[in-house]
């Protein structure tokens, strides 16, 4: 994944969220991502909190 890409997240609210993948994206410092997701959850909140 590179800066500026579109990221689609799956899972349902608090189960089966790709938290490990999101953690790695944040760790790498990716920015300007476009986020598409079905329902809110921790993964989207983590990305928003990291200003990704």
C-alpha positions in Angstrom: 0.0 0.0 0.0 1.2 3.5 -0.8 0.1 7.0 0.2 -3.1 8.1 -1.5 -4.5 4.6 -2.1 -8.1 3.6 -1.4 -8.5 1.1 1.5 -11.6 -1.1 1.9 -12.2 -2.6 5.4 -14.5 -5.5 6.1 -15.8 -7.0 9.3 -18.8 -6.1 11.5 -18.5 -3.4 14.2 -16.4 -5.2 16.9 -15.8 -8.6 15.3 -13.5 -9.8 12.5 -12.0 -6.3 12.1 -8.5 -6.3 10.3 -6.8 -4.5 13.3 -3.4 -6.1 12.7 -3.3 -4.8 9.1 -4.5 -1.4 10.1 -1.8 -1.3 12.8 0.8 -2.0 10.2 -0.5 0.7 7.9 -0.3 3.2 10.8 3.2 2.0 11.8 4.4 2.6 8.2 3.1 6.2 8.4 0.8 6.0 5.4 -1.2 9.2 4.7 -3.9 10.6 2.4 -5.8 7.3 2.4 -9.4 7.0 1.2 -11.4 4.7 3.5 -14.4 2.6 2.4 -16.0 0.4 5.1 -19.3 -1.3 5.7 -19.8 -0.5 9.4 -17.9 1.5 11.9 -15.5 -0.2 14.2 -12.1 0.0 15.8 -10.1 -0.2 12.5 -11.7 2.9 11.1 -11.3 4.7 14.5 -7.6 3.8 14.6 -7.0 5.2 11.1 -8.8 8.4 11.9 -6.9 8.8 15.2 -3.6 8.3 13.4 -4.7 11.0 10.8 -4.1 8.5 8.0 
